[in-house]
Amino acid sequence: MILNMKKKSFFQTSIFFYILVFIFSLILSFIPFYIVIYNIFSKNYLYFFITLCCFIQVLIHILFFLHLDDFNKNYWNFFSIIFTLIIISIILTGSIWIMRNINHYAMCF
């Protein structure tokens, strides 16, 4: 039974690994702030880059902090995350749509 156990590497079992991933997620948070403050990209590229950094950061949190890397073991957790992402995207899209159209249909008194 002991022979069948998988050996984990040093980086997967130590606190050093979590600190390294945490620092990487902090870098992914600070880079969009830096790009927005110093106006490095145009508006369209800026939205794409912020979304890309956000997506990578979400994947890092799901894989390394929530440990949802084994699909067979975490089947229902994976689908609950997908459902949550769908609900968040509906709320976010609806909010953006309302905010963009509120000036067009607002009545001036």
N, CA, C and O atoms as a GROMACS GRO file, in nm:
protein
  436
    1MET      N    1   0.081  -0.118   0.000
    1MET     CA    2   0.000   0.000   0.000
    1MET      C    3   0.087   0.126   0.000
    1MET      O    4   0.053   0.224  -0.066
    2ILE      N    5   0.195   0.123   0.071
    2ILE     CA    6   0.284   0.238   0.074
    2ILE      C    7   0.352   0.256  -0.060
    2ILE      O    8   0.383   0.369  -0.099
    3LEU      N    9   0.377   0.148  -0.131
    3LEU     CA   10   0.444   0.157  -0.260
    3LEU      C   11   0.357   0.222  -0.366
    3LEU      O   12   0.409   0.278  -0.463
    4ASN      N   13   0.225   0.217  -0.351
    4ASN     CA   14   0.135   0.274  -0.450
    4ASN      C   15   0.114   0.424  -0.434
    4ASN      O   16   0.055   0.488  -0.521
    5MET      N   17   0.160   0.480  -0.324
    5MET     CA   18   0.140   0.623  -0.302
    5MET      C   19   0.229   0.703  -0.396
    5MET      O   20   0.345   0.669  -0.418
    6LYS      N   21   0.171   0.808  -0.449
    6LYS     CA   22   0.247   0.896  -0.537
    6LYS      C   23   0.335   0.988  -0.454
    6LYS      O   24   0.293   1.039  -0.350
    7LYS      N   25   0.454   1.008  -0.501
    7LYS     CA   26   0.542   1.103  -0.433
    7LYS      C   27   0.520   1.241  -0.492
    7LYS      O   28   0.521   1.259  -0.614
    8LYS      N   29   0.499   1.336  -0.405
    8LYS     CA   30   0.484   1.473  -0.450
    8LYS      C   31   0.619   1.541  -0.442
    8LYS      O   32   0.701   1.511  -0.356
    9SER      N   33   0.640   1.632  -0.533
    9SER     CA   34   0.767   1.702  -0.534
    9SER      C   35   0.772   1.804  -0.421
    9SER      O   36   0.672   1.830  -0.354
   10PHE      N   37   0.888   1.860  -0.402
   10PHE     CA   38   0.908   1.958  -0.296
   10PHE      C   39   0.822   2.081  -0.318
   10PHE      O   40   0.770   2.137  -0.222
   11PHE      N   41   0.806   2.123  -0.442
   11PHE     CA   42   0.731   2.245  -0.472
   11PHE      C   43   0.581   2.229  -0.450
   11PHE      O   44   0.512   2.328  -0.427
   12GLN      N   45   0.530   2.108  -0.456
   12GLN     CA   46   0.387   2.087  -0.438
   12GLN      C   47   0.348   2.068  -0.292
   12GLN      O   48   0.231   2.082  -0.258
   13THR      N   49   0.443   2.037  -0.207
   13THR     CA   50   0.408   2.011  -0.068
   13THR      C   51   0.452   2.120   0.028
   13THR      O   52   0.406   2.123   0.142
   14SER      N   53   0.538   2.207  -0.014
   14SER     CA   54   0.592   2.304   0.080
   14SER      C   55   0.518   2.437   0.073
   14SER      O   56   0.440   2.463  -0.020
   15ILE      N   57   0.543   2.518   0.172
   15ILE     CA   58   0.485   2.651   0.178
   15ILE      C   59   0.548   2.741   0.072
   15ILE      O   60   0.488   2.840   0.029
   16PHE      N   61   0.667   2.705   0.032
   16PHE     CA   62   0.737   2.781  -0.072
   16PHE      C   63   0.656   2.784  -0.201
   16PHE      O   64   0.650   2.887  -0.269
   17PHE      N   65   0.593   2.675  -0.235
   17PHE     CA   66   0.512   2.666  -0.356
   17PHE      C   67   0.393   2.762  -0.348
   17PHE      O   68   0.362   2.832  -0.444
   18TYR      N   69   0.325   2.764  -0.233
   18TYR     CA   70   0.210   2.852  -0.217
   18TYR      C   71   0.250   2.999  -0.218
   18TYR      O   72   0.179   3.083  -0.273
   19ILE      N   73   0.363   3.029  -0.159
   19ILE     CA   74   0.412   3.167  -0.160
   19ILE      C   75   0.447   3.209  -0.302
   19ILE      O   76   0.419   3.321  -0.343
   20LEU      N   77   0.508   3.121  -0.378
   20LEU     CA   78   0.545   3.150  -0.516
   20LEU      C   79   0.421   3.175  -0.603
   20LEU      O   80   0.419   3.269  -0.682
   21VAL      N   81   0.320   3.093  -0.588
   21VAL     CA   82   0.196   3.111  -0.665
   21VAL      C   83   0.124   3.238  -0.620
   21VAL      O   84   0.065   3.308  -0.702
   22PHE      N   85   0.128   3.267  -0.491
   22PHE     CA   86   0.066   3.390  -0.440
   22PHE      C   87   0.136   3.513  -0.497
   22PHE      O   88   0.070   3.610  -0.535
   23ILE      N   89   0.267   3.511  -0.503
   23ILE     CA   90   0.342   3.623  -0.560
   23ILE      C   91   0.309   3.639  -0.708
   23ILE      O   92   0.296   3.751  -0.758
   24PHE      N   93   0.296   3.528  -0.778
   24PHE     CA   94   0.259   3.534  -0.920
   24PHE      C   95   0.119   3.592  -0.938
   24PHE      O   96   0.096   3.667  -1.033
   25SER      N   97   0.027   3.559  -0.850
   25SER     CA   98  -0.108   3.617  -0.861
   25SER      C   99  -0.107   3.766  -0.825
   25SER      O  100  -0.185   3.843  -0.881
   26LEU      N  101  -0.020   3.806  -0.733
   26LEU     CA  102  -0.007   3.948  -0.704
   26LEU      C  103   0.050   4.025  -0.823
   26LEU      O  104   0.006   4.136  -0.853
   27ILE      N  105   0.146   3.965  -0.891
   27ILE     CA  106   0.202   4.028  -1.011
   27ILE      C  107   0.095   4.042  -1.117
   27ILE      O  108   0.087   4.145  -1.186
   28LEU      N  109   0.011   3.940  -1.131
   28LEU     CA  110  -0.099   3.948  -1.228
   28LEU      C  111  -0.203   4.052  -1.188
   28LEU      O  112  -0.281   4.096  -1.272
   29SER      N  113  -0.206   4.091  -1.062
   29SER     CA  114  -0.296   4.198  -1.019
   29SER      C  115  -0.234   4.336  -1.041
   29SER      O  116  -0.304   4.429  -1.080
   30PHE      N  117  -0.105   4.348  -1.017
   30PHE     CA  118  -0.039   4.479  -1.028
   30PHE      C  119  -0.010   4.521  -1.171
   30PHE      O  120  -0.005   4.640  -1.200
   31ILE      N  121   0.010   4.426  -1.261
   31ILE     CA  122   0.040   4.461  -1.400
   31ILE      C  123  -0.074   4.540  -1.465
   31ILE      O  124  -0.046   4.642  -1.528
   32PRO      N  125  -0.201   4.499  -1.454
   32PRO     CA  126  -0.307   4.582  -1.513
   32PRO      C  127  -0.317   4.722  -1.451
   32PRO      O  128  -0.345   4.819  -1.521
   33PHE      N  129  -0.293   4.733  -1.320
   33PHE     CA  130  -0.292   4.866  -1.258
   33PHE      C  131  -0.183   4.954  -1.318
   33PHE      O  132  -0.205   5.071  -1.346
   34TYR      N  133  -0.066   4.897  -1.335
   34TYR     CA  134   0.046   4.971  -1.392
   34TYR      C  135   0.015   5.016  -1.535
   34TYR      O  136   0.044   5.130  -1.573
   35ILE      N  137  -0.044   4.927  -1.613
   35ILE     CA  138  -0.074   4.959  -1.752
   35ILE      C  139  -0.184   5.066  -1.762
   35ILE      O  140  -0.179   5.151  -1.850
   36VAL      N  141  -0.280   5.062  -1.671
   36VAL     CA  142  -0.386   5.164  -1.673
   36VAL      C  143  -0.332   5.298  -1.626
   36VAL      O  144  -0.364   5.402  -1.685
   37ILE      N  145  -0.251   5.299  -1.522
   37ILE     CA  146  -0.200   5.425  -1.468
   37ILE      C  147  -0.110   5.496  -1.569
   37ILE      O  148  -0.121   5.618  -1.586
   38TYR      N  149  -0.023   5.423  -1.636
   38TYR     CA  150   0.070   5.485  -1.730
   38TYR      C  151   0.022   5.485  -1.874
   38TYR      O  152   0.095   5.526  -1.964
   39ASN      N  153  -0.103   5.440  -1.897
   39ASN     CA  154  -0.168   5.448  -2.027
   39ASN      C  155  -0.081   5.390  -2.139
   39ASN      O  156  -0.051   5.457  -2.238
   40ILE      N  157  -0.042   5.266  -2.123
   40ILE     CA  158   0.052   5.201  -2.215
   40ILE      C  159  -0.020   5.154  -2.343
   40ILE      O  160   0.032   5.174  -2.452
   41PHE      N  161  -0.136   5.093  -2.330
   41PHE     CA  162  -0.209   5.042  -2.446
   41PHE      C  163  -0.326   5.133  -2.480
   41PHE      O  164  -0.366   5.219  -2.401
   42SER      N  165  -0.381   5.111  -2.600
   42SER     CA  166  -0.505   5.180  -2.634
   42SER      C  167  -0.622   5.115  -2.559
   42SER      O  168  -0.604   5.013  -2.492
   43LYS      N  169  -0.739   5.174  -2.571
   43LYS     CA  170  -0.854   5.130  -2.492
   43LYS      C  171  -0.894   4.986  -2.523
   43LYS      O  172  -0.922   4.910  -2.431
   44ASN      N  173  -0.897   4.949  -2.650
   44ASN     CA  174  -0.939   4.813  -2.687
   44ASN      C  175  -0.839   4.708  -2.640
   44ASN      O  176  -0.878   4.603  -2.589
   45TYR      N  177  -0.710   4.735  -2.656
   45TYR     CA  178  -0.610   4.641  -2.609
   45TYR      C  179  -0.606   4.635  -2.457
   45TYR      O  180  -0.575   4.531  -2.399
   46LEU      N  181  -0.637   4.745  -2.394
   46LEU     CA  182  -0.638   4.750  -2.248
   46LEU      C  183  -0.745   4.657  -2.191
   46LEU      O  184  -0.718   4.582  -2.098
   47TYR      N  185  -0.865   4.660  -2.246
   47TYR     CA  186  -0.972   4.571  -2.200
   47TYR      C  187  -0.933   4.424  -2.220
   47TYR      O  188  -0.955   4.341  -2.133
   48PHE      N  189  -0.874   4.395  -2.336
   48PHE     CA  190  -0.832   4.258  -2.364
   48PHE      C  191  -0.725   4.213  -2.266
   48PHE      O  192  -0.731   4.101  -2.215
   49PHE      N  193  -0.627   4.298  -2.238
   49PHE     CA  194  -0.517   4.261  -2.150
   49PHE      C  195  -0.564   4.243  -2.006
   49PHE      O  196  -0.519   4.151  -1.938
   50ILE      N  197  -0.653   4.328  -1.959
   50ILE     CA  198  -0.706   4.314  -1.823
   50ILE      C  199  -0.787   4.186  -1.812
   50ILE      O  200  -0.778   4.116  -1.711
   51THR      N  201  -0.866   4.155  -1.912
   51THR     CA  202  -0.944   4.031  -1.912
   51THR      C  203  -0.854   3.909  -1.915
   51THR      O  204  -0.881   3.810  -1.848
   52LEU      N  205  -0.747   3.915  -1.993
   52LEU     CA  206  -0.652   3.804  -1.999
   52LEU      C  207  -0.584   3.782  -1.864
   52LEU      O  208  -0.572   3.668  -1.819
   53CYS      N  209  -0.539   3.888  -1.800
   53CYS     CA  210  -0.477   3.875  -1.668
   53CYS      C  211  -0.576   3.820  -1.566
   53CYS      O  212  -0.540   3.739  -1.480
   54CYS      N  213  -0.700   3.864  -1.574
   54CYS     CA  214  -0.804   3.815  -1.483
   54CYS      C  215  -0.830   3.666  -1.505
   54CYS      O  216  -0.842   3.590  -1.409
   55PHE      N  217  -0.838   3.625  -1.629
   55PHE     CA  218  -0.863   3.484  -1.660
   55PHE      C  219  -0.748   3.396  -1.611
   55PHE      O  220  -0.773   3.289  -1.555
   56ILE      N  221  -0.626   3.438  -1.633
   56ILE     CA  222  -0.510   3.361  -1.587
   56ILE      C  223  -0.509   3.352  -1.435
   56ILE      O  224  -0.478   3.248  -1.378
   57GLN      N  225  -0.544   3.462  -1.369
   57GLN     CA  226  -0.546   3.461  -1.224
   57GLN      C  227  -0.655   3.370  -1.169
   57GLN      O  228  -0.634   3.302  -1.069
   58VAL      N  229  -0.770   3.368  -1.232
   58VAL     CA  230  -0.876   3.277  -1.190
   58VAL      C  231  -0.832   3.132  -1.206
   58VAL      O  232  -0.858   3.049  -1.119
   59LEU      N  233  -0.767   3.100  -1.316
   59LEU     CA  234  -0.717   2.964  -1.336
   59LEU      C  235  -0.614   2.926  -1.230
   59LEU      O  236  -0.613   2.813  -1.181
   60ILE      N  237  -0.528   3.019  -1.195
   60ILE     CA  238  -0.428   2.992  -1.091
   60ILE      C  239  -0.496   2.962  -0.958
   60ILE      O  240  -0.458   2.868  -0.888
   61HIS      N  241  -0.596   3.040  -0.924
   61HIS     CA  242  -0.666   3.017  -0.797
   61HIS      C  243  -0.742   2.885  -0.799
   61HIS      O  244  -0.744   2.814  -0.699
   62ILE      N  245  -0.803   2.852  -0.910
   62ILE     CA  246  -0.878   2.726  -0.917
   62ILE      C  247  -0.784   2.607  -0.909
   62ILE      O  248  -0.814   2.511  -0.838
   63LEU      N  249  -0.674   2.610  -0.980
   63LEU     CA  250  -0.585   2.495  -0.984
   63LEU      C  251  -0.498   2.480  -0.860
   63LEU      O  252  -0.481   2.370  -0.809
   64PHE      N  253  -0.442   2.590  -0.811
   64PHE     CA  254  -0.342   2.577  -0.707
   64PHE      C  255  -0.395   2.602  -0.566
   64PHE      O  256  -0.342   2.544  -0.471
   65PHE      N  257  -0.496   2.686  -0.550
   65PHE     CA  258  -0.546   2.712  -0.416
   65PHE      C  259  -0.672   2.632  -0.384
   65PHE      O  260  -0.689   2.589  -0.270
   66LEU      N  261  -0.759   2.612  -0.482
   66LEU     CA  262  -0.879   2.531  -0.458
   66LEU      C  263  -0.858   2.384  -0.488
   66LEU      O  264  -0.943   2.302  -0.454
   67HIS      N  265  -0.748   2.349  -0.551
   67HIS     CA  266  -0.710   2.211  -0.584
   67HIS      C  267  -0.817   2.139  -0.666
   67HIS      O  268  -0.852   2.025  -0.636
   68LEU      N  269  -0.867   2.206  -0.767
   68LEU     CA  270  -0.966   2.144  -0.855
   68LEU      C  271  -0.901   2.098  -0.985
   68LEU      O  272  -0.955   2.120  -1.093
   69ASP      N  273  -0.787   2.035  -0.974
   69ASP     CA  274  -0.716   1.991  -1.094
   69ASP      C  275  -0.752   1.851  -1.138
   69ASP      O  276  -0.727   1.815  -1.254
   70ASP      N  277  -0.809   1.770  -1.052
   70ASP     CA  278  -0.850   1.634  -1.088
   70ASP      C  279  -0.999   1.635  -1.119
   70ASP      O  280  -1.081   1.647  -1.028
   71PHE      N  281  -1.034   1.621  -1.247
   71PHE     CA  282  -1.173   1.634  -1.289
   71PHE      C  283  -1.260   1.521  -1.235
   71PHE      O  284  -1.375   1.546  -1.198
   72ASN      N  285  -1.209   1.399  -1.230
   72ASN     CA  286  -1.291   1.286  -1.184
   72ASN      C  287  -1.328   1.297  -1.037
   72ASN      O  288  -1.437   1.258  -0.997
   73LYS      N  289  -1.238   1.351  -0.958
   73LYS     CA  290  -1.263   1.361  -0.816
   73LYS      C  291  -1.350   1.482  -0.780
   73LYS      O  292  -1.424   1.479  -0.682
   74ASN      N  293  -1.340   1.588  -0.859
   74ASN     CA  294  -1.409   1.712  -0.829
   74ASN      C  295  -1.513   1.746  -0.935
   74ASN      O  296  -1.521   1.860  -0.980
   75TYR      N  297  -1.590   1.650  -0.974
   75TYR     CA  298  -1.686   1.663  -1.083
   75TYR      C  299  -1.790   1.769  -1.052
   75TYR      O  300  -1.813   1.859  -1.133
   76TRP      N  301  -1.854   1.761  -0.936
   76TRP     CA  302  -1.961   1.855  -0.903
   76TRP      C  303  -1.906   1.993  -0.868
   76TRP      O  304  -1.972   2.094  -0.893
   77ASN      N  305  -1.790   1.998  -0.810
   77ASN     CA  306  -1.729   2.128  -0.782
   77ASN      C  307  -1.700   2.203  -0.911
   77ASN      O  308  -1.720   2.324  -0.919
   78PHE      N  309  -1.654   2.130  -1.012
   78PHE     CA  310  -1.624   2.192  -1.141
   78PHE      C  311  -1.751   2.250  -1.204
   78PHE      O  312  -1.749   2.362  -1.255
   79PHE      N  313  -1.860   2.175  -1.201
   79PHE     CA  314  -1.983   2.224  -1.260
   79PHE      C  315  -2.045   2.339  -1.179
   79PHE      O  316  -2.109   2.426  -1.237
   80SER      N  317  -2.026   2.339  -1.049
   80SER     CA  318  -2.076   2.452  -0.971
   80SER      C  319  -1.996   2.578  -1.002
   80SER      O  320  -2.052   2.688  -1.001
   81ILE      N  321  -1.867   2.565  -1.031
   81ILE     CA  322  -1.787   2.681  -1.071
   81ILE      C  323  -1.831   2.731  -1.208
   81ILE      O  324  -1.840   2.851  -1.230
   82ILE      N  325  -1.857   2.640  -1.301
   82ILE     CA  326  -1.905   2.679  -1.433
   82ILE      C  327  -2.040   2.751  -1.422
   82ILE      O  328  -2.061   2.853  -1.488
   83PHE      N  329  -2.130   2.700  -1.339
   83PHE     CA  330  -2.260   2.765  -1.319
   83PHE      C  331  -2.243   2.904  -1.259
   83PHE      O  332  -2.311   2.998  -1.299
   84THR      N  333  -2.152   2.917  -1.162
   84THR     CA  334  -2.125   3.047  -1.101
   84THR      C  335  -2.070   3.145  -1.203
   84THR      O  336  -2.109   3.261  -1.204
   85LEU      N  337  -1.979   3.100  -1.289
   85LEU     CA  338  -1.924   3.186  -1.393
   85LEU      C  339  -2.030   3.232  -1.492
   85LEU      O  340  -2.027   3.345  -1.539
   86ILE      N  341  -2.125   3.144  -1.523
   86ILE     CA  342  -2.234   3.182  -1.614
   86ILE      C  343  -2.322   3.289  -1.549
   86ILE      O  344  -2.359   3.387  -1.614
   87ILE      N  345  -2.355   3.272  -1.422
   87ILE     CA  346  -2.438   3.370  -1.351
   87ILE      C  347  -2.365   3.504  -1.341
   87ILE      O  348  -2.426   3.609  -1.362
   88ILE      N  349  -2.236   3.501  -1.309
   88ILE     CA  350  -2.158   3.625  -1.299
   88ILE      C  351  -2.151   3.695  -1.434
   88ILE      O  352  -2.161   3.817  -1.441
   89SER      N  353  -2.132   3.619  -1.542
   89SER     CA  354  -2.126   3.681  -1.675
   89SER      C  355  -2.260   3.742  -1.714
   89SER      O  356  -2.263   3.847  -1.779
   90ILE      N  357  -2.372   3.679  -1.678
   90ILE     CA  358  -2.504   3.736  -1.706
   90ILE      C  359  -2.523   3.867  -1.629
   90ILE      O  360  -2.571   3.966  -1.685
   91ILE      N  361  -2.486   3.867  -1.501
   91ILE     CA  362  -2.499   3.989  -1.420
   91ILE      C  363  -2.408   4.099  -1.472
   91ILE      O  364  -2.450   4.214  -1.482
   92LEU      N  365  -2.285   4.065  -1.506
   92LEU     CA  366  -2.189   4.165  -1.554
   92LEU      C  367  -2.232   4.221  -1.689
   92LEU      O  368  -2.226   4.343  -1.710
   93THR      N  369  -2.274   4.135  -1.780
   93THR     CA  370  -2.318   4.181  -1.912
   93THR      C  371  -2.443   4.268  -1.900
   93THR      O  372  -2.454   4.371  -1.967
   94GLY      N  373  -2.537   4.228  -1.817
   94GLY     CA  374  -2.657   4.308  -1.797
   94GLY      C  375  -2.627   4.443  -1.735
   94GLY      O  376  -2.687   4.543  -1.773
   95SER      N  377  -2.536   4.446  -1.640
   95SER     CA  378  -2.500   4.574  -1.578
   95SER      C  379  -2.432   4.668  -1.677
   95SER      O  380  -2.461   4.787  -1.681
   96ILE      N  381  -2.342   4.613  -1.757
   96ILE     CA  382  -2.275   4.696  -1.858
   96ILE      C  383  -2.375   4.747  -1.961
   96ILE      O  384  -2.368   4.862  -2.003
   97TRP      N  385  -2.468   4.662  -2.001
   97TRP     CA  386  -2.570   4.702  -2.098
   97TRP      C  387  -2.659   4.814  -2.042
   97TRP      O  388  -2.691   4.910  -2.112
   98ILE      N  389  -2.697   4.801  -1.917
   98ILE     CA  390  -2.780   4.903  -1.854
   98ILE      C  391  -2.704   5.034  -1.842
   98ILE      O  392  -2.758   5.141  -1.872
   99MET      N  393  -2.579   5.029  -1.798
   99MET     CA  394  -2.501   5.151  -1.780
   99MET      C  395  -2.471   5.221  -1.913
   99MET      O  396  -2.465   5.344  -1.918
  100ARG      N  397  -2.452   5.146  -2.019
  100ARG     CA  398  -2.427   5.209  -2.149
  100ARG      C  399  -2.554   5.272  -2.208
  100ARG      O  400  -2.545   5.374  -2.277
  101ASN      N  401  -2.669   5.215  -2.181
  101ASN     CA  402  -2.793   5.265  -2.238
  101ASN      C  403  -2.869   5.360  -2.147
  101ASN      O  404  -2.972   5.414  -2.188
  102ILE      N  405  -2.823   5.383  -2.027
  102ILE     CA  406  -2.898   5.467  -1.934
  102ILE      C  407  -2.898   5.613  -1.979
  102ILE      O  408  -2.996   5.684  -1.958
  103ASN      N  409  -2.790   5.660  -2.039
  103ASN     CA  410  -2.786   5.798  -2.086
  103ASN      C  411  -2.873   5.819  -2.209
  103ASN      O  412  -2.927   5.928  -2.230
  104HIS      N  413  -2.887   5.716  -2.289
  104HIS     CA  414  -2.967   5.728  -2.411
  104HIS      C  415  -3.115   5.742  -2.379
  104HIS      O  416  -3.186   5.820  -2.443
  105TYR      N  417  -3.163   5.668  -2.281
  105TYR     CA  418  -3.306   5.667  -2.250
  105TYR      C  419  -3.342   5.753  -2.129
  105TYR      O  420  -3.459   5.758  -2.091
  106ALA      N  421  -3.245   5.820  -2.069
  106ALA     CA  422  -3.275   5.902  -1.951
  106ALA      C  423  -3.353   6.026  -1.992
  106ALA      O  424  -3.326   6.086  -2.096
  107MET      N  425  -3.448   6.063  -1.910
  107MET     CA  426  -3.529   6.182  -1.940
  107MET      C  427  -3.467   6.301  -1.868
  107MET      O  428  -3.430   6.290  -1.751
  108CYS      N  429  -3.457   6.412  -1.936
  108CYS     CA  430  -3.406   6.535  -1.876
  108CYS      C  431  -3.522   6.618  -1.825
  108CYS      O  432  -3.616   6.646  -1.900
  109PHE      N  433  -3.517   6.657  -1.700
  109PHE     CA  434  -3.623   6.739  -1.642
  109PHE      C  435  -3.576   6.880  -1.625
  109PHE      O  436  -3.651   6.965  -1.577
   0.00000   0.00000   0.00000
